[in-house]
Amino acid sequence: MMRHEGLDDIGFSQLVESVKQCRLCEKVLPLGPKPVIQVDPRSKILIAGQAPGRHVHDTGVPFDDPSGDRLRDWLGVSREVFYDPAKIAILPMGFCYPGTGVSGDLPPRPECARAWREQILQALQYIRLTLVVGQYAQKWHLPHRHRNLTETVRGWKDYEAEVIPLPHPSPRNNIWIKKNPWFSESLIPFLKEAVRKALDE
Protein backbone atom coordinates (compact mmCIF):
# COMPACT_ATOMS: atom_id res chain seq x y z
CA MET A 1 0.00 0.00 0.00
CA MET A 2 1.27 3.46 -0.84
CA ARG A 3 1.18 6.44 1.50
CA HIS A 4 -1.83 8.70 0.85
CA GLU A 5 -0.65 11.42 -1.51
CA GLY A 6 0.56 14.48 0.40
CA LEU A 7 0.13 12.83 3.81
CA ASP A 8 3.42 13.31 5.67
CA ASP A 9 4.07 12.33 9.29
CA ILE A 10 2.39 15.49 10.54
CA GLY A 11 -0.62 14.80 8.35
CA PHE A 12 -0.75 11.23 9.64
CA SER A 13 -0.70 12.43 13.24
CA GLN A 14 -3.49 14.87 12.46
CA LEU A 15 -5.52 12.08 10.86
CA VAL A 16 -5.13 9.85 13.93
CA GLU A 17 -6.05 12.75 16.22
CA SER A 18 -9.17 13.39 14.13
CA VAL A 19 -10.13 9.73 14.54
CA LYS A 20 -9.66 9.93 18.30
CA GLN A 21 -11.92 12.99 18.43
CA CYS A 22 -14.60 11.38 16.22
CA ARG A 23 -18.17 11.75 17.49
CA LEU A 24 -20.11 10.42 14.49
CA CYS A 25 -21.92 7.72 16.50
CA GLU A 26 -22.19 9.54 19.80
CA LYS A 27 -25.99 9.33 19.98
CA VAL A 28 -26.12 5.56 19.52
CA LEU A 29 -23.13 4.33 21.55
CA PRO A 30 -24.21 3.12 25.01
CA LEU A 31 -20.99 4.25 26.70
CA GLY A 32 -20.22 7.14 24.40
CA PRO A 33 -17.42 7.45 21.83
CA LYS A 34 -13.93 6.28 22.70
CA PRO A 35 -12.10 5.21 19.52
CA VAL A 36 -9.45 2.54 20.15
CA ILE A 37 -6.90 2.02 17.39
CA GLN A 38 -3.14 1.46 17.15
CA VAL A 39 -1.42 2.71 13.99
CA ASP A 40 1.93 4.07 12.88
CA PRO A 41 3.19 4.90 9.38
CA ARG A 42 5.94 2.29 9.91
CA SER A 43 3.59 -0.58 10.85
CA LYS A 44 4.45 -3.89 9.16
CA ILE A 45 1.45 -6.02 10.14
CA LEU A 46 -2.18 -4.92 10.07
CA ILE A 47 -4.74 -6.61 12.29
CA ALA A 48 -8.18 -5.81 10.92
CA GLY A 49 -10.61 -6.77 13.66
CA GLN A 50 -14.23 -6.12 14.60
CA ALA A 51 -14.79 -3.62 17.42
CA PRO A 52 -13.55 -3.04 20.98
CA GLY A 53 -15.28 -4.96 23.74
CA ARG A 54 -16.41 -3.46 27.05
CA HIS A 55 -13.07 -4.11 28.80
CA VAL A 56 -11.09 -2.58 25.94
CA HIS A 57 -13.39 0.44 26.06
CA ASP A 58 -12.51 0.84 29.73
CA THR A 59 -8.73 0.43 29.31
CA GLY A 60 -8.30 2.03 25.90
CA VAL A 61 -5.86 -0.78 25.00
CA PRO A 62 -6.80 -2.95 21.99
CA PHE A 63 -7.09 -6.69 22.63
CA ASP A 64 -6.36 -6.17 26.32
CA ASP A 65 -8.44 -9.20 27.27
CA PRO A 66 -8.49 -13.02 26.93
CA SER A 67 -9.09 -12.65 23.19
CA GLY A 68 -5.84 -10.72 22.96
CA ASP A 69 -3.97 -13.36 24.94
CA ARG A 70 -5.12 -16.01 22.49
CA LEU A 71 -4.39 -13.83 19.45
CA ARG A 72 -0.84 -13.14 20.64
CA ASP A 73 -0.37 -16.87 21.11
CA TRP A 74 -1.62 -17.52 17.58
CA LEU A 75 0.84 -14.94 16.21
CA GLY A 76 3.74 -16.11 18.37
CA VAL A 77 4.51 -12.59 19.61
CA SER A 78 5.00 -11.01 23.03
CA ARG A 79 2.89 -8.18 24.42
CA GLU A 80 5.88 -5.90 23.85
CA VAL A 81 5.92 -6.66 20.12
CA PHE A 82 2.12 -6.69 19.84
CA TYR A 83 1.79 -3.21 21.34
CA ASP A 84 4.60 -1.67 19.31
CA PRO A 85 2.71 0.34 16.66
CA ALA A 86 5.82 0.51 14.49
CA LYS A 87 5.46 -3.27 14.17
CA ILE A 88 1.73 -3.96 14.41
CA ALA A 89 -1.23 -1.76 13.49
CA ILE A 90 -4.62 -2.62 14.98
CA LEU A 91 -7.56 -1.20 13.07
CA PRO A 92 -10.99 -2.66 13.87
CA MET A 93 -13.99 -2.19 11.59
CA GLY A 94 -15.64 -0.18 14.35
CA PHE A 95 -13.40 1.96 16.54
CA CYS A 96 -15.76 2.23 19.53
CA TYR A 97 -17.56 -0.29 21.75
CA PRO A 98 -20.96 -0.81 20.06
CA GLY A 99 -22.82 -2.23 23.05
CA THR A 100 -24.14 -5.69 23.87
CA GLY A 101 -26.92 -7.60 22.15
CA VAL A 102 -28.72 -10.87 22.88
CA SER A 103 -25.79 -13.14 22.01
CA GLY A 104 -22.76 -10.92 22.60
CA ASP A 105 -21.44 -7.58 21.44
CA LEU A 106 -23.35 -5.81 18.70
CA PRO A 107 -21.84 -5.55 15.20
CA PRO A 108 -19.29 -2.79 14.56
CA ARG A 109 -20.85 0.54 13.66
CA PRO A 110 -20.52 1.10 9.87
CA GLU A 111 -19.72 4.80 10.15
CA CYS A 112 -16.04 4.22 10.98
CA ALA A 113 -15.28 2.41 7.74
CA ARG A 114 -17.08 4.99 5.64
CA ALA A 115 -15.43 7.97 7.33
CA TRP A 116 -11.90 6.81 8.10
CA ARG A 117 -10.84 3.38 6.89
CA GLU A 118 -9.54 4.15 3.40
CA GLN A 119 -7.64 7.22 4.60
CA ILE A 120 -5.81 5.25 7.28
CA LEU A 121 -5.10 2.20 5.13
CA GLN A 122 -3.67 4.34 2.32
CA ALA A 123 -1.31 5.90 4.84
CA LEU A 124 0.13 2.55 5.94
CA GLN A 125 2.66 2.06 3.16
CA TYR A 126 4.85 -0.55 4.87
CA ILE A 127 2.23 -3.22 5.63
CA ARG A 128 3.59 -6.65 4.70
CA LEU A 129 0.85 -8.83 6.19
CA THR A 130 -2.85 -8.24 6.86
CA LEU A 131 -4.72 -10.45 9.31
CA VAL A 132 -8.47 -10.27 8.74
CA VAL A 133 -10.16 -11.27 12.00
CA GLY A 134 -13.84 -12.18 12.10
CA GLN A 135 -16.72 -12.03 9.64
CA TYR A 136 -17.21 -8.26 9.60
CA ALA A 137 -13.60 -7.54 8.70
CA GLN A 138 -13.62 -10.36 6.15
CA LYS A 139 -16.71 -8.96 4.48
CA TRP A 140 -14.93 -5.62 3.96
CA HIS A 141 -11.40 -6.80 3.17
CA LEU A 142 -12.27 -9.99 1.23
CA PRO A 143 -15.10 -9.19 -1.17
CA HIS A 144 -14.57 -12.56 -2.91
CA ARG A 145 -14.51 -14.58 0.31
CA HIS A 146 -16.16 -17.99 0.66
CA ARG A 147 -19.78 -18.45 1.74
CA ASN A 148 -19.14 -18.39 5.50
CA LEU A 149 -16.38 -17.74 8.02
CA THR A 150 -15.34 -21.38 8.36
CA GLU A 151 -14.88 -21.85 4.62
CA THR A 152 -13.17 -18.47 4.31
CA VAL A 153 -10.62 -19.35 6.97
CA ARG A 154 -10.22 -22.91 5.69
CA GLY A 155 -9.48 -21.48 2.24
CA TRP A 156 -6.73 -19.15 3.44
CA LYS A 157 -4.48 -20.26 0.56
CA ASP A 158 -7.04 -18.91 -1.92
CA TYR A 159 -6.20 -15.31 -1.04
CA GLU A 160 -3.18 -13.15 -1.64
CA ALA A 161 -0.10 -14.39 0.20
CA GLU A 162 0.00 -11.28 2.39
CA VAL A 163 -3.63 -11.65 3.58
CA ILE A 164 -4.72 -14.28 6.12
CA PRO A 165 -8.34 -14.65 7.34
CA LEU A 166 -8.81 -15.70 10.96
CA PRO A 167 -11.73 -16.44 13.28
CA HIS A 168 -12.18 -14.13 16.23
CA PRO A 169 -9.92 -15.30 19.10
CA SER A 170 -12.72 -14.90 21.65
CA PRO A 171 -13.25 -17.72 24.16
CA ARG A 172 -16.74 -17.91 22.63
CA ASN A 173 -15.05 -19.65 19.69
CA ASN A 174 -13.58 -22.52 21.75
CA ILE A 175 -16.10 -24.94 20.28
CA TRP A 176 -15.30 -23.77 16.72
CA ILE A 177 -11.58 -24.33 17.31
CA LYS A 178 -12.22 -27.84 18.64
CA LYS A 179 -14.48 -28.68 15.70
CA ASN A 180 -11.87 -27.49 13.20
CA PRO A 181 -8.55 -29.10 14.21
CA TRP A 182 -6.99 -28.14 10.87
CA PHE A 183 -6.91 -24.56 12.14
CA SER A 184 -4.43 -25.32 14.94
CA GLU A 185 -2.59 -28.01 13.02
CA SER A 186 -2.06 -26.20 9.70
CA LEU A 187 -3.01 -22.55 9.74
CA ILE A 188 -1.46 -21.50 13.06
CA PRO A 189 2.08 -22.71 12.14
CA PHE A 190 1.72 -20.98 8.76
CA LEU A 191 0.50 -17.82 10.50
CA LYS A 192 3.40 -17.73 12.96
CA GLU A 193 5.93 -18.08 10.16
CA ALA A 194 4.21 -15.36 8.11
CA VAL A 195 4.26 -13.02 11.12
CA ARG A 196 7.94 -13.73 11.76
CA LYS A 197 8.85 -12.98 8.14
CA ALA A 198 6.79 -9.78 8.03
CA LEU A 199 8.44 -8.45 11.20
CA ASP A 200 11.91 -9.34 9.92
CA GLU A 201 11.52 -7.48 6.61
GIURVEN-V903493 format. One line per field, one symbol per residue. ss: DSSP state (~ for helix, > for strand, _ for the rest). burial: + if it has 16 or more other ideal C-beta (glycine too) atoms within 10 Angstrom, else -. Layout:
BEGIN
ss: ???
burial: ???
END
This chain:
BEGIN
ss: ________~~~~~~~~~~~~_________________>______>>>>__>__~~~~~~______~~~~~~~~~~___~~~~_____>>>___>_____>>__>>_____~~~~~~~~~~~~~_____>>>>>_~~~~~~~_______~~~~~~_~~~____>>>>____~~~~~~~~~_~~~~~~~~~~~~~~~~~~~~_
burial: --++--+----+--++--+--+-++---+---+++++++++-+++++++++++--++---+++++-++-+++-++-+----+++--+++++++++++++-----++-++--++--++--++-++-+-+++++++++++--++--++--+--+++-+--+---++++++++--+------+--+---++--+--++--++--
END
